[in-house]
Amino acid sequence: MSTIVSKEDAHKLIDQLPANATWEDLMHEIYVREAIEKGLEDSKGGNTKDVVEIRKKYGLPE
């Protein structure tokens, strides 16, 4: 599910980039922002897993 982005938020994101930023830099920032927002939505919706469960899945120490 995509989140609606205001022009103000888009401008703020662009304004945070350095003057010599590339399109790739902008796309990376958009991707990171989208991933964080999705994670927050999942967390609020209770769609999370316990760290111990994830560590067991990947054979990592608890």
TORDRENFI-202119 format. One line per field, with one value per residue: residue number from 1; residue in one letter; chain; x, y, z of N, C-alpha, C, O in turn. Coordinates in Angstrom, 1 decimal. Layout:
REM TORDRENFI-202119
minu: (NUM:...)
kolmi: (a:...)
setor: (A:...)
n.c1: (X:...)
n.c2: (Y:...)
n.c3: (Z:...)
ca.c1: (X:...)
ca.c2: (Y:...)
ca.c3: (Z:...)
c.c1: (X:...)
c.c2: (Y:...)
c.c3: (Z:...)
o.c1: (X:...)
o.c2: (Y:...)
o.c3: (Z:...)
END
This chain:
REM TORDRENFI-202119
minu: (1:2:3:4:5:6:7:8:9:10:11:12:13:14:15:16:17:18:19:20:21:22:23:24:25:26:27:28:29:30:31:32:33:34:35:36:37:38:39:40:41:42:43:44:45:46:47:48:49:50:51:52:53:54:55:56:57:58:59:60:61:62)
kolmi: (m:s:t:i:v:s:k:e:d:a:h:k:l:i:d:q:l:p:a:n:a:t:w:e:d:l:m:h:e:i:y:v:r:e:a:i:e:k:g:l:e:d:s:k:g:g:n:t:k:d:v:v:e:i:r:k:k:y:g:l:p:e)
setor: (A:A:A:A:A:A:A:A:A:A:A:A:A:A:A:A:A:A:A:A:A:A:A:A:A:A:A:A:A:A:A:A:A:A:A:A:A:A:A:A:A:A:A:A:A:A:A:A:A:A:A:A:A:A:A:A:A:A:A:A:A:A)
n.c1: (0.8:0.7:1.8:0.4:2.1:2.9:3.5:5.1:6.5:8.0:9.5:11.0:12.5:14.1:15.4:17.1:19.2:22.6:24.0:25.2:23.9:22.7:20.4:20.2:20.9:18.7:16.7:17.5:17.1:14.3:13.6:14.6:13.1:10.5:10.7:11.1:8.7:6.9:7.8:7.1:4.3:3.8:4.7:2.9:0.6:1.0:2.4:4.9:8.0:9.5:12.8:14.4:13.1:13.7:16.5:16.9:15.8:17.8:20.0:21.5:23.3:21.5)
n.c2: (-1.2:2.1:5.2:8.4:11.2:14.4:17.5:19.2:17.5:16.1:18.2:18.8:16.5:16.6:19.0:18.3:16.9:17.0:19.6:18.5:16.1:13.1:11.6:9.0:9.2:10.5:8.6:6.6:7.8:8.1:5.4:4.5:6.1:5.2:2.5:2.7:3.9:1.9:-0.1:1.0:1.1:-1.7:-2.3:-0.9:-2.2:-4.7:-6.6:-8.0:-9.8:-11.7:-11.0:-13.3:-15.3:-14.7:-14.8:-17.6:-18.6:-17.9:-19.1:-17.8:-16.7:-16.4)
n.c3: (0.0:-0.9:0.4:0.5:-0.6:0.4:-1.4:0.0:1.8:-0.1:-1.1:1.2:1.5:-0.8:-0.4:1.6:0.5:-0.8:-2.8:-5.0:-5.5:-7.0:-9.3:-8.5:-5.8:-4.9:-5.4:-3.7:-1.2:-1.2:-1.3:1.2:2.9:2.3:3.1:5.8:6.6:5.9:7.6:10.1:9.9:9.8:12.4:14.0:13.3:14.4:13.0:13.4:14.3:16.8:18.0:18.8:17.5:14.8:14.9:15.4:13.0:11.1:12.2:14.1:17.1:20.2)
ca.c1: (0.0:1.5:1.4:0.3:3.2:2.6:4.6:5.9:7.4:8.9:10.5:11.9:13.5:15.0:16.2:18.1:20.2:23.6:23.9:25.7:23.2:22.4:19.0:20.4:20.9:17.3:15.9:17.9:16.4:12.9:13.5:14.8:11.9:9.4:11.0:10.9:7.3:6.3:8.1:6.3:3.0:3.8:4.8:1.6:-0.4:1.3:3.0:6.4:8.4:10.5:14.2:14.8:12.6:14.5:17.9:16.8:15.6:19.1:21.1:22.4:23.2:20.5)
ca.c2: (0.0:3.3:6.3:9.6:12.1:15.8:18.2:19.8:16.5:15.8:19.3:18.7:15.4:17.1:20.0:17.7:16.4:17.9:20.3:17.6:14.8:12.5:10.9:7.7:9.6:10.8:7.4:5.9:8.5:7.8:4.0:4.4:6.7:4.2:1.3:3.1:4.1:0.5:-0.8:1.6:0.6:-3.1:-2.3:-0.4:-3.3:-5.9:-7.5:-8.1:-11.1:-11.6:-11.2:-14.6:-16.1:-14.4:-15.4:-19.0:-18.9:-17.7:-19.8:-16.8:-16.9:-15.6)
ca.c3: (0.0:-1.1:1.2:-0.2:-0.2:0.1:-2.1:1.1:2.2:-1.2:-1.2:2.3:1.2:-1.8:0.2:2.5:-0.4:-1.1:-4.1:-6.1:-5.5:-8.3:-9.3:-7.7:-4.4:-4.6:-5.4:-2.5:-0.1:-1.3:-0.9:2.6:3.6:2.1:3.9:7.2:6.8:5.9:8.9:11.2:9.7:10.2:13.8:14.5:13.0:15.1:12.1:13.7:14.8:17.9:17.6:19.1:16.3:13.6:15.1:15.2:11.6:10.4:12.9:14.8:18.5:20.8)
c.c1: (0.9:0.9:1.4:1.4:2.8:3.8:5.6:6.9:8.4:10.0:11.5:13.0:14.5:16.0:17.3:19.3:21.3:23.4:24.3:25.1:22.8:20.9:19.1:20.3:19.4:16.5:16.2:17.2:14.9:12.7:13.6:13.6:10.7:9.5:10.7:9.4:6.5:6.5:7.3:4.9:2.8:3.9:3.5:0.5:-0.1:2.0:4.5:6.7:9.5:11.9:14.7:14.3:13.4:15.9:17.9:16.7:16.9:20.3:22.0:22.2:22.1:21.1)
c.c2: (1.2:4.4:7.5:10.6:13.5:16.4:18.7:18.7:16.1:16.9:19.2:17.6:15.9:18.1:19.5:17.1:17.4:18.5:19.4:16.3:14.4:11.9:9.7:8.1:9.9:9.6:6.6:6.5:8.1:6.3:3.8:4.9:5.7:3.0:1.6:3.2:2.8:-0.2:-0.3:1.2:-0.8:-3.1:-1.9:-1.5:-4.6:-6.9:-7.5:-9.5:-10.8:-11.8:-12.6:-15.5:-15.9:-15.0:-16.9:-19.4:-18.8:-18.3:-18.9:-17.1:-15.9:-14.6)
c.c3: (0.0:-0.2:0.4:0.3:-0.5:-0.6:-1.1:1.6:1.2:-1.3:0.0:2.1:0.2:-1.2:1.1:1.7:-0.6:-2.5:-5.3:-6.1:-6.9:-8.2:-8.5:-6.2:-4.0:-4.5:-4.1:-1.3:-0.1:-0.9:0.6:3.4:3.5:3.0:5.4:7.5:6.8:7.2:10.1:11.1:10.2:11.7:14.5:14.4:13.6:14.2:12.3:14.2:15.9:17.4:17.8:17.9:15.1:13.7:14.9:13.7:10.8:11.1:13.6:16.3:19.1:21.7)
o.c1: (1.7:-0.3:2.3:1.5:2.4:4.9:6.8:8.1:9.6:11.1:12.7:14.1:15.7:17.2:18.3:20.4:21.0:22.7:23.8:25.6:22.5:20.3:18.1:19.7:19.0:15.7:15.3:16.6:14.4:11.8:12.8:13.1:10.0:8.5:10.1:8.9:5.6:5.7:6.9:4.3:1.9:3.1:3.1:-0.3:-0.8:2.1:5.3:5.8:10.2:12.1:15.5:15.1:13.7:16.5:18.8:17.3:17.1:21.4:23.2:21.2:21.9:20.5)
o.c2: (1.4:4.5:7.7:10.7:13.8:16.0:18.8:19.1:15.9:16.6:19.4:17.8:15.6:18.1:20.2:16.9:18.6:17.9:19.6:15.3:15.2:11.9:9.3:7.3:9.4:9.4:5.9:5.8:7.9:6.0:3.1:4.3:5.5:2.5:0.7:2.7:2.6:-0.9:-1.0:0.9:-1.2:-3.9:-2.6:-1.6:-5.6:-8.1:-7.2:-10.3:-9.8:-12.6:-13.1:-16.4:-16.9:-15.5:-17.4:-20.3:-19.6:-18.1:-19.2:-17.5:-14.8:-13.8)
o.c3: (0.9:0.0:-0.5:1.6:-1.7:-0.5:-1.4:1.7:1.5:-1.5:-0.2:2.4:0.4:-1.5:1.4:2.3:-0.7:-3.3:-6.4:-6.7:-7.8:-7.1:-7.8:-5.5:-2.9:-3.5:-3.5:-0.4:1.0:-0.1:1.2:4.3:4.5:3.6:6.1:8.5:7.6:7.7:10.9:12.1:10.9:12.3:15.4:15.2:13.5:14.6:11.4:14.6:15.9:16.5:16.9:17.5:14.4:12.7:14.3:13.2:9.9:10.7:13.7:16.8:18.6:22.4)
END
